[in-house]
Amino acid sequence: MSGAMVDPPLEVFTTCPAPSYLDPDRYLRQVVEVARWSEEQGCRGILVYSDNSQLDPWLVSHVIVQNTRSLSPLVAVQPVYEHPYAVAKTLASLGWLFGRRVYLNMVAGGFKNDLTALGDPTPHDKRYDRLAEYVHVVKRLLESPGAVSFDGEFYRVDKLKLTPPLAPDLFPGLMVSGSSDAGRAAARAIGATAIKYPKPADEEAPTGDGPCGIRVGIIARRQEGEAWDVARARFPEDRKGQLTRQLASRVSDSVWHRELSEGDRADEGSPYWLVPFHNYQTMCPYLVGSYDRVAEELARYFDAGHRTVILDIPPSAEELNHTFAAFAAAMAEVH
């Protein structure tokens, strides 16, 4: 999809499965399967989560790189977890060993309880200031042929040199949450793509400065009714999940989480669906309907300026085929 006929081209990422108490062998097989399905569809990369309940995203990304030819891991990086030098060193090492470009999904926040457990009381907007400085140090280390010195508000390095160097064509792509003003400001400061959990397309204003993208799930079929039957079977109403979502909303200070938690779009004929999110079954809105109806909604997002799409975890290769049928139809509608 990175070569789709839009300007600039569209980049599509899927999402790596979370462990969710699977046994290690089964989980590794699932990671490899999803990565290979994604590569076969022409995806640019695959998002690898990072939070206190997940496996180390770099180790999971290593598995992905070893089992695909060109798929780029989109690694979630939380500054609280590791020094900027560790990120730069890992990027350079993966580049040197495998010649693979990696993307970074820069995470400023997370679940409040996770941050508290790590001893990080930094306020929401200040975390984005820290994130911007963090990325500045990473970029300086990757770009500089010599030693780097930097004395900032959050980080300091003195004559620090990165070995081995990273080839310029493997310089990482950057993404960051763009739902809040602070997130969008950070995206502009570091030259990142601002990713948001979108509202329905008819409520989305044209994007502002810099590259932008959306994170959504898609369930599409030839017939509208069939798509909704699949969607409701996969994501049935779950009262326990609803209570868990309400609790998660209370312990999160993220703008996107609050906006989705307060959203309730279920208009007749609209493909925009929040039930899986409200039931704590996904972390993003879904688009459900016929290929043409989902394509119409996608085309509106593309016309608004979004050029990156991060899809939810694909449950099967067949489901990903249906999703890309909708993408193909959307390309024909982009103005």
C-alpha positions in Angstrom: 0.0 0.0 0.0 3.0 2.3 0.3 2.8 2.8 -3.5 -0.9 3.6 -3.6 -1.9 6.3 -6.1 -2.1 9.2 -3.7 0.3 12.0 -3.0 2.1 11.6 -0.7 1.8 7.8 -0.8 -0.3 5.9 1.7 1.5 3.8 4.4 -0.4 1.0 6.1 0.7 -0.7 9.3 -1.0 -3.6 11.1 -0.6 -4.4 14.8 1.3 -7.2 16.4 -0.7 -9.5 18.8 -0.4 -9.0 22.5 0.7 -12.1 24.6 -2.6 -12.3 26.6 -1.4 -15.4 28.5 -0.8 -17.5 25.4 2.0 -20.0 25.8 5.3 -18.9 24.3 5.4 -21.2 21.3 1.8 -20.4 20.3 2.5 -16.7 20.8 5.6 -16.7 18.6 3.8 -18.6 15.9 1.0 -16.0 16.0 3.5 -13.1 15.8 5.2 -14.6 12.8 1.9 -15.4 11.0 0.5 -11.8 11.4 3.8 -10.4 10.3 3.9 -12.5 7.2 0.2 -11.8 6.3 1.0 -8.1 6.7 4.0 -8.3 4.4 2.1 -10.3 1.8 -0.5 -7.5 1.6 2.2 -4.9 1.0 2.0 -3.2 4.5 4.9 -0.9 5.4 5.2 -2.2 8.9 3.6 -3.6 12.1 3.1 -1.9 15.4 4.6 -3.6 18.4 3.1 -2.5 21.7 4.9 -1.5 24.9 3.6 -1.1 28.4 4.1 -2.7 31.8 2.0 -5.8 30.8 3.7 -6.4 27.5 6.8 -8.3 26.4 9.9 -6.2 25.5 9.0 -4.7 22.1 12.6 -4.9 20.8 12.8 -8.6 21.3 9.4 -9.1 19.6 10.6 -6.9 16.8 13.7 -9.0 16.4 11.4 -12.1 15.8 9.5 -10.1 13.2 12.7 -9.0 11.4 14.0 -12.5 11.3 10.8 -14.0 9.8 10.1 -11.4 7.1 11.9 -9.8 4.2 11.1 -6.1 4.3 8.4 -5.5 7.0 9.3 -2.6 9.3 8.6 -3.0 13.1 6.9 0.1 14.4 8.3 -0.1 18.0 6.5 1.7 20.8 9.1 3.6 22.8 8.4 5.0 26.2 11.1 7.4 27.5 10.6 6.2 31.1 11.7 2.7 30.1 15.1 3.4 28.6 17.8 6.0 27.9 17.9 7.6 24.4 21.2 6.0 23.8 19.7 2.5 24.3 17.2 3.3 21.5 19.8 4.7 19.1 22.1 1.7 19.8 19.3 -0.8 19.2 18.3 0.9 15.9 21.9 1.0 14.7 22.5 -2.7 15.7 19.3 -3.9 13.9 20.3 -1.8 10.9 23.8 -3.2 10.8 22.7 -6.8 11.3 19.6 -7.0 9.1 19.6 -3.9 6.9 16.0 -3.3 8.1 14.5 0.1 8.6 12.5 0.5 11.9 9.8 3.0 12.8 9.4 4.4 16.3 6.0 5.1 17.9 6.9 7.6 20.6 4.7 7.1 23.6 4.5 10.0 26.1 2.0 8.5 28.5 0.3 5.2 29.2 -1.8 3.9 32.0 -1.4 6.2 35.0 -0.9 3.3 37.4 2.0 2.1 35.2 3.7 5.5 35.4 3.1 5.7 39.1 4.7 2.2 39.6 7.7 3.5 37.7 8.0 6.5 39.9 7.1 9.0 37.1 4.7 11.8 38.2 5.4 14.0 35.2 2.2 15.9 34.1 0.6 15.1 30.7 1.9 18.1 28.7 5.4 18.0 30.3 5.8 14.4 29.2 5.5 15.6 25.6 8.3 18.2 26.2 10.4 15.3 27.6 9.6 13.1 24.6 10.6 15.8 22.1 14.0 16.2 23.9 14.4 12.5 24.0 13.9 12.1 20.3 16.3 15.1 19.7 19.0 13.1 21.5 18.3 9.9 19.6 18.3 11.8 16.2 21.6 13.6 17.1 23.2 10.2 17.9 22.0 8.6 14.7 23.0 11.5 12.5 26.3 12.6 13.9 29.5 11.0 12.6 31.3 12.0 15.8 30.7 12.4 19.5 27.5 14.1 20.7 27.2 16.5 23.7 23.8 17.7 24.8 22.7 19.5 28.0 18.9 19.7 28.1 16.1 20.0 30.7 15.6 16.2 30.9 18.7 14.6 29.3 22.4 15.2 29.3 25.2 13.4 27.3 28.8 14.3 27.1 31.0 13.3 24.1 28.8 10.2 23.5 29.5 8.3 20.2 27.2 5.7 18.6 28.9 2.6 17.1 28.1 1.1 14.7 26.7 4.1 12.7 23.2 3.8 11.1 23.1 3.9 7.3 21.2 7.1 6.3 18.6 5.1 4.3 17.7 3.2 7.5 16.9 6.3 9.5 13.8 5.6 11.5 10.3 6.9 10.7 8.7 8.7 13.7 5.1 8.6 14.9 3.5 10.2 18.0 -0.1 10.5 19.3 -1.7 13.6 17.8 -4.9 13.7 19.7 -3.9 16.5 22.1 -2.4 19.9 21.5 0.8 18.9 23.3 1.0 15.7 21.1 0.6 17.7 17.9 3.2 20.2 19.1 5.7 17.4 19.8 5.0 15.9 16.4 5.9 19.2 14.7 9.0 19.6 16.9 10.4 16.2 16.0 9.2 15.8 12.5 6.9 12.9 13.3 3.6 11.7 11.8 0.8 12.7 14.3 -1.5 9.6 14.7 -5.0 10.0 16.1 -7.9 7.8 17.0 -10.3 9.5 14.6 -13.9 10.7 15.0 -16.3 9.8 12.3 -15.0 11.1 9.0 -17.8 13.7 8.6 -16.6 15.2 12.0 -13.0 15.4 11.1 -11.5 18.7 10.0 -8.7 18.8 7.4 -5.3 18.1 9.0 -3.0 20.9 9.9 0.7 21.1 9.7 2.8 18.0 9.1 2.0 14.4 8.2 -1.0 12.8 9.9 -2.5 9.4 10.2 -5.3 7.4 11.9 -5.6 4.2 13.9 -8.7 2.1 13.2 -9.9 -1.5 12.8 -11.8 -2.6 9.7 -14.4 -5.3 9.1 -15.6 -5.2 5.5 -17.5 -7.6 3.2 -19.2 -7.4 -0.1 -22.6 -7.1 1.6 -23.3 -4.7 4.4 -25.3 -7.2 6.5 -22.6 -9.8 6.3 -20.0 -7.4 7.6 -22.1 -6.4 10.6 -22.9 -10.1 11.4 -19.1 -10.8 11.5 -18.5 -7.7 13.6 -21.1 -8.5 16.2 -20.0 -12.1 16.4 -16.4 -11.1 16.9 -17.1 -8.3 19.4 -20.2 -9.3 21.4 -21.6 -7.0 24.2 -19.6 -7.6 27.4 -20.7 -6.0 30.6 -17.4 -7.0 32.4 -15.4 -5.4 29.6 -17.5 -2.2 29.9 -16.7 -1.9 33.6 -13.0 -2.5 32.8 -13.1 0.3 30.2 -14.8 2.7 32.7 -12.0 1.9 35.2 -9.3 2.4 32.6 -10.8 5.8 31.7 -10.6 6.9 35.3 -6.9 6.1 35.5 -5.8 7.5 32.1 -5.1 11.2 31.4 -4.8 10.7 27.6 -7.0 12.9 25.5 -7.8 10.2 22.9 -8.9 7.7 25.6 -11.3 10.3 27.1 -12.7 11.2 23.6 -13.4 7.6 22.6 -14.8 6.8 26.0 -17.3 9.7 25.7 -18.1 8.8 22.1 -21.3 6.9 21.2 -21.6 6.9 17.4 -24.2 4.4 16.3 -26.1 6.2 13.5 -28.1 4.2 11.1 -25.9 3.7 8.0 -22.7 4.9 9.6 -19.7 2.5 9.5 -18.1 4.1 12.6 -18.4 1.7 15.5 -17.1 2.1 19.1 -18.7 -1.0 20.7 -15.4 -3.0 20.7 -13.6 -0.1 22.4 -16.3 0.4 25.0 -16.3 -3.3 25.8 -12.5 -3.2 26.3 -12.0 -5.6 23.4 -9.9 -3.1 21.3 -8.1 0.2 21.7 -9.4 1.9 18.6 -12.7 2.7 16.7 -13.8 0.3 14.0 -15.2 0.9 10.5 -17.8 -1.8 9.5 -19.7 -2.3 6.4 -19.6 -3.2 2.7 -16.4 -2.6 0.8 -17.9 0.5 -0.8 -19.2 2.0 2.4 -16.0 1.5 4.3 -14.1 2.7 1.3 -16.2 5.9 1.3 -15.3 6.6 4.9 -11.6 5.8 4.4 -11.5 8.1 1.3 -12.8 11.0 3.5 -10.0 10.5 5.9 -7.5 10.4 3.0 -9.0 13.5 1.5 -8.6 15.3 4.9 -4.9 14.7 4.6 -4.3 11.4 6.5 -1.6 9.3 4.8 -0.8 6.7 7.4 -3.2 4.0 8.7 -2.4 1.7 11.6 -4.9 -1.2 11.6 -5.9 -3.3 14.6 -4.6 -6.8 15.0 -5.7 -8.9 12.0 -7.4 -12.2 13.2 -6.6 -14.0 9.9 -5.1 -13.7 6.5 -8.6 -13.8 5.0 -9.8 -10.9 7.2 -6.8 -8.9 6.0 -7.7 -9.6 2.4 -11.2 -8.2 3.0 -9.7 -5.1 4.6 -7.4 -4.4 1.6 -10.4 -4.9 -0.7 -11.9 -1.9 1.0 -8.6 0.0 0.7 -8.5 -0.7 -3.0 -12.0 0.7 -3.4 -11.0 3.8 -1.3 -8.1 4.6 -3.6 -10.5 5.0 -6.5 -12.4 7.6 -4.5 -9.6 9.8 -3.3 -9.9 13.3 -4.9 
